[in-house]
Every structure is written in structure tokens, then in C-alpha cells.
Amino acid sequence: MMEENKKEYEKEYEKAIAYIRSLIIQRKITIGSRIPSERKIAETLSISRNSTREALKRLENMGLIERQQGRGNYLSGNITQSFSNAIEMMLILHQTDEADICQFRRGIEKTIYDLAYKKRDENKYLFKMTELLDVFPTADLEMQIKIDEEIHYLLVRATKNTLLITMMNSISAVYRQWIGTVLRHASPDIMKQLHNAHIAIYKSFVQGNPKQGIQAIDQHYDIIDRMSLTIHI
């Protein structure tokens, strides 16, 4: 009997999730819109409030909705958080490690570079790099770490590809703390090498030399890989 009740409960919250999904597909709710209340969903679907609450909790954990105290639930579409949580859990369970993440970033960033290169003549993000490149040499280490992150952020933004932006932001949320630890152990010479790799990436866009850009990305991640081998995180 308990098993039957459990199955019925699961069917009910799945029904609630499907209902909210249908509202999104029909564009009856969009990002920033308020989700119907627990009571309203329960009455509409003839299911329990507990099942509705479970459905909303699961969607919140996925990053699809945001609960605002005293105001209700809103469609947020924060998939980045959901991806980041999944990667963090994989790290905790030892299903992946920092080396895997760095390898993945290296590969995906080459794809990002290729897309950004094709759009280099129409893209404002690439030219914002020059300001960061000018500041880097005289910045302190913490600022240099932030600039390194921002340069890679601008590169993925230059693709104008929402899926790639979401994926890289998710990975970066996990990668950021680890890479920060690595770079805080870097010597001024190492930081200068990273800066030179950033300059080479930017120049490859200006000079129309994609081979140079790909080589610079490899150079950047080669430096990170070597640093990682010498540091226990």
C-alpha cells in the first residue's frame, strides 16, 4: 500500500512539473513571470499541495524558478546554477577532477575561439579586451586573476551563443575557486606569460591569424597545467 501511495505521489508532482513546462512552452509565463501559486496549481490539476510543493522545490533546485519570500515563485531560467551544482557533485563523488575540467575548458574554448573569430568584425566584446590588457601589467595579483577571468568571459560572450555562454559560466563557477588558488601561487613571470597569451589571442583577431589564436589558448592552458602539477589543492 505504501509503495502504491509513493508511486501516486511521484505521478502527481511529475504532473505539476509537466503543467509548468506547458505554461512555458505556450509562453503563458516567461523569465521574470510569477508562477501560479501552490494552491492554484493543486486545484487546477486536482493534486495535493504537497505534490505541488515538491514539484516547485525540484524546479528551484534545477535553477528554473526562484522563490521570493512573501511574493511567490518566479521563472528565473538560472540553468547555470543547476549545471554548476551537477559538476560540484561530480567532484565530490570523484566522478571527475580538476584535470578533466581544465581539459574540457581547453577544448571548448577552442570552439569558442573559432565562433568568435568568425564574428570578429561585428563584435564589441573583443575590443573590450584592450582595456583589460592595458591594465593587467600594473595590477596587483588579485586584480590580475579577475582580469584573466574577464578576458575569457569576453571571449565566450563574443560567440553570441547562449548555450556556450551558459555552459562556460557553469564550469567557471566551479573552476574559478580552483584556478584562483593556482594563480595565487604564480610568480610574476608566470603571470606575464599568461598576459602574453592573452595579448596573442587578441592580436590574432586583429591580424586575422586564427592559428596564432589557437596556439595562444594552448599556451595559456599549458601554463595552468604545469602550475597545477606543483600545487596541492
Salt bridges, closest charged atoms under 4 A:
GLU38 OE1 - ARG49 NE 3.65
GLU38 OE1 - ARG53 NH2 3.08
GLU43 OE2 - ARG39 NH1 3.24
GLU54 OE2 - ARG58 NE 2.83
GLU60 OE1 - ARG67 NH2 3.84
GLU109 OE1 - ARG105 NH2 3.62
GLU109 OE2 - HIS152 ND1 2.56
ASP114 OD2 - LYS118 NZ 3.35
GLU122 OE2 - LYS160 NZ 3.69
GLU142 OE2 - ARG184 NE 2.73
ASP148 OD1 - HIS152 NE2 3.75
ASP148 OD1 - HIS198 NE2 2.89
ASP148 OD1 - HIS220 NE2 2.95
GLU149 OE2 - ARG176 NE 2.68
ASP218 OD1 - ARG106 NH1 2.88
ASP218 OD1 - LYS110 NZ 2.87
ASP222 OD1 - ARG106 NH2 2.90
ASP225 OD2 - ARG106 NH2 2.89
